[in-house]
Amino acid sequence: MPNARTATAKDFDEAAQNHANASWIFLIISAVVVYFWSWWALIPAALWLLKVVQSISCTMQARNLRQGTYRIPNPNNGKPD
């Protein structure tokens, strides 16, 4: 997660992409675990959900920075990438 007080919108976009990539990995792991151990798949499934939420959050923060509506004091608020 980028530093909320100094990050640019591009930093949040990169973090969102990293979280999205990790969510695919956890989804694949969940599918494999379901096949072999059924109930144990709840652990990687919970991690998958966490990564999806983090990706969406980073995307929303990047949008807020671009629009100038970011709530945390940041010198990049309202600036283009």
C-alpha positions as CSV (number, residue, x, y, z in Angstrom):
1,M,0.0,0.0,0.0
2,P,1.5,3.4,-0.9
3,N,2.0,6.2,1.6
4,A,-1.4,8.0,1.7
5,R,0.2,11.4,2.3
6,T,2.7,11.4,-0.5
7,A,1.5,8.9,-3.2
8,T,0.4,9.9,-6.6
9,A,-2.6,8.4,-8.5
10,K,-0.2,6.3,-10.5
11,D,1.2,4.8,-7.2
12,F,-2.3,3.8,-6.2
13,D,-3.0,2.4,-9.7
14,E,0.1,0.2,-9.5
15,A,-0.9,-1.0,-6.0
16,A,-4.4,-1.8,-7.3
17,Q,-2.9,-3.9,-10.1
18,N,-0.6,-5.7,-7.7
19,H,-3.6,-6.6,-5.5
20,A,-5.6,-7.7,-8.5
21,N,-2.8,-10.0,-9.6
22,A,-2.6,-11.5,-6.1
23,S,-6.4,-12.0,-6.0
24,W,-6.1,-14.2,-9.1
25,I,-3.4,-16.3,-7.4
26,F,-5.6,-16.7,-4.3
27,L,-8.6,-17.7,-6.4
28,I,-6.6,-20.4,-8.2
29,I,-5.2,-21.6,-4.9
30,S,-8.8,-21.7,-3.5
31,A,-9.9,-23.8,-6.4
32,V,-7.1,-26.3,-5.9
33,V,-7.7,-26.5,-2.2
34,V,-11.5,-27.0,-2.7
35,Y,-10.7,-30.0,-4.9
36,F,-8.5,-31.7,-2.3
37,W,-9.5,-30.5,1.1
38,S,-12.9,-28.7,0.8
39,W,-13.3,-26.7,4.0
40,W,-9.7,-25.5,4.1
41,A,-10.4,-23.5,1.0
42,L,-12.0,-20.8,3.3
43,I,-8.6,-19.5,4.2
44,P,-7.4,-18.7,0.7
45,A,-10.9,-17.6,-0.2
46,A,-10.8,-15.0,2.6
47,L,-7.4,-13.8,1.4
48,W,-8.9,-13.6,-2.2
49,L,-11.7,-11.4,-0.9
50,L,-9.3,-9.2,1.0
51,K,-7.2,-8.6,-2.1
52,V,-10.2,-7.8,-4.2
53,V,-11.3,-5.2,-1.6
54,Q,-7.8,-3.7,-1.4
55,S,-7.7,-3.5,-5.2
56,I,-11.0,-1.7,-5.3
57,S,-9.9,0.6,-2.5
58,C,-6.7,1.6,-4.3
59,T,-8.6,2.3,-7.5
60,M,-11.0,4.5,-5.7
61,Q,-8.2,6.4,-4.0
62,A,-6.5,7.0,-7.3
63,R,-9.7,8.3,-8.7
64,N,-10.2,10.6,-5.7
65,L,-6.6,12.0,-6.2
66,R,-7.2,12.7,-9.8
67,Q,-10.5,14.5,-9.1
68,G,-9.0,16.5,-6.2
69,T,-11.4,15.0,-3.6
70,Y,-8.8,12.9,-1.7
71,R,-9.6,13.4,2.1
72,I,-6.0,13.0,3.4
73,P,-3.7,16.0,3.0
74,N,-1.6,15.1,0.0
75,P,0.4,17.5,-2.3
76,N,-0.7,15.5,-5.3
77,N,-4.4,16.1,-4.7
78,G,-6.0,17.1,-8.0
79,K,-2.9,16.8,-10.0
80,P,-2.7,14.6,-13.1
81,D,-0.5,11.5,-13.1
